[in-house]
Amino acid sequence: MALLLALLGVCRISSAAVPQARLFLTRQPTAAEVARRNTHARFEPPVGCYLGAYIDFDATLHQPYRDQNRTAHQDPSDFETTVGKAHAMYFFYMGYGRPLPVDWVRYLGAHHKFVHIALQPDSGLNKVKDDAYLRKLADDMARSGARIFLRFGSEMNGDWTNYHSDPPLYRKKFRLVYQVMHRRAPNVALVWCPYMSPTRNIPDYYPGDDATDWVGVNLYNVTYHNNQKSDYCEHEHPCDLLAYVYNRYAARKPIMICEFAASHFAAVEGRPRPDFARRKIATLYQALPRLFPRVKCINYFDSNNIHFVPRRPYNDYSVTDDPVVLATYRYVVSSPYYLSAPVPDGPQPPPPPMPMPLRKGELLRGRVVLSCWARSPSDLLTVIYKVDGYRIYKAYSPDMWDCIWDASSVRPGKHTISLEVLNSKGKVVASQKVVVQTAL
């Protein structure tokens, strides 16, 4: 596994909370660097990460669309105007046995969106058969003309699902769905998606490389697990929540973060926490291009669960109802690394500039964008950039990491760029130095 990750140019991510300091330079990757990040899976972009979202439970949106099953969805246009960028994908939940809302699927497809369906066998796996329902579902998906990601039976590793207790049966049923879809609906990619924890049983449910197009994971940052004051978890780092699935599967499959959100209000806490959401959102979205280049899609769960989910009214995850959270989300998704539309088939345009590791001897000219990855080991930290020992920039939050520096401000020749990471007490806990070349 380590060799496969290395061949793809992917670091194995440690989940240990150790201090880290890594310098990056925004530049266009070479063709070889792009090739190392691409496994050519169905719908996989060669480089970059698709933006996706769940928006049906966003109370600030007011353009409902009621599909043929009488389920209400929110039109993406309002959301995209608010967050300042189009998204490539939107998802919805559907119980196994329910008919496909073909009109909504076609609507999204006609607006150049991927359709992401979380198909949940909540009545049990024994209902999943190669029968008229499954074949019609595949045929309806094929006739829709949309490009579809089908996430079957997600979070199967958790005992809160009705299909977690029999891993061999789960693998058999997933493979069945895969076979029917690939035989009848070539416009569908199958996504296998455990929850972030527990991790010990995740491999038991993996249906195999030959029956999986993408590997997904659902992960959330909250201040308290299960709305319990006794289960404090503000310290959890989003990269640690992703690391297990990424390390185990990224060398073979593109990774999709099928659901991610950070709470900015917990019912048990009873006070707004936009600072918490800002830190977690910025940390993860800044990490993906730098540490997790095989994550090719991330979906934000834009939902006020306190208002919309009576059975679990614990957290407000919406990105649109708090100005600090909205500003953070707008900033992190504005990067060209995050893709706003499906990549077209055929010859690919040049990849956009993106953060790449700053290399020894790198030639820098004019204004350049430096950035970093940092841990202290928590996500409460300060970073300082220096050139030849002189401070040029200081930042306190991951959404402020980009440092624009004019390389012509120093004489041509060798110079040392350094990064220092300070913990919440102001102590330097990690650092990196890179000797570069500057020229006029």
C-alpha positions, 0 to 999 in steps of 0.5 A: 500500500505504501508503494502504491501511494508513493507511485501516485505521489500521495503521502501516507497521512499520519493520524497522530496529532504531531506538530507539522510544517510544510511549505507550498508554492501555487503553480501549475502542476506538470503533466507527470504530476497530474498523471500520478494523481489520476487512476482514471475511474469513472467520472474522476477528474484528472486533478482537482476536487469536485464541489458538492452539497446537500442543500434541501435543509437550508432554511435560508433558501426559498426556491423549492422544487417538488419532485414527482414523489412529492419530495421538496428540494432546493434549486441550486441557483440560490445557494450558488449565488449566496456562496459565490461559486457554482457546485458540480454536484448535489445529493439527496437521500432515497429509501430503497424501494422508492421510485427514482424522481426522474424529473429532479434527476433530469433537472440537475443533469440539464443544469450540468450537475452530477447527481449524487443519490444516497440510496438507503436500504433501511428496510433491510438487505433482504429486500435488495434483489435482482428484481423488477424494482432494481432493474427499473431503477437502473433503467430510469437512471440510464434514461435520465441522461444525467451523470449519477453517483450512486452511494448505496448503503452508506455508514454500514459500519455504524450500528445506527443503520439497519444493514450493519450486522452482516458484513458478508451479506452487505458485500453480496448486496453491494456487488449485486447493485454494482453489477445491475447498474454497470450492466444497465446504466453506464452513466452511474458510478457506485460509491462505497461509503463508511462513516468516519468511525468506528474504523475497526470494522470498515474493511469487513464491509468493503465489496472489493475493487472490482465492484467499487468505482469510488470510495467515500467517507462521511465525517463531521466536526461537532463540539459534543458527540450525540449532544452529550456534555460528557462527550466533548470533542472540540479537539477532533481534527478533520484530517484525522477523521479522514486519514483512515479511509484515505490511507487504506483506499486512496492508492486504488480508488478516488476518494469522495467525502460524501458528507462533511460539515462543522457545527456552528451551534450545538443545542447542548451548548446553547451558544453560537460557535462560528469560530469553531466552524470556521477553523474546521472548514478552513482546515479541511478544505485547505488540507485537501490539495496539500495532503489529500490529492486523491480526494476528488470530491467533497460534499458539504452538508448544508443543513440546520438539523435543529430546525429540520431533523426532529429525531436529532435536533443537535447541530446547525451545520448551515453555511449560509445563516452565519456571516463568519461561516459563510465568509469562510466557505466562500473563501475556501471554495473560491480556489480554482482547485475546487471544480464547479462543473463536471470535467468534459470528456476528451482532451483536457484543458491545462490544470489550474495553478494549485498548491504544490510542495516548495522544492529545494532550488525552486526558481521564483520570479515576481509575485508568488503565492506561498502557503503551508500546511500546519499543525501545532498539533491542534488546529489552534495555531499561528504560522510565520513566514520568513525570508532569510530570517526576516518575517514577511507574513503572519497568520492565525487561521487556515483561511489566511495561510496564503502569503503573497510575496514579491521575489523581486524584492530581494537580490537574485540568487539563493534565499531561505524561505522558512515556516514556523508553527506556533502553538496557542502559547506562542511556542514554536513547535514545528518548522521547515526551511527551503533554499530557493533561487530568485531571478528578475 
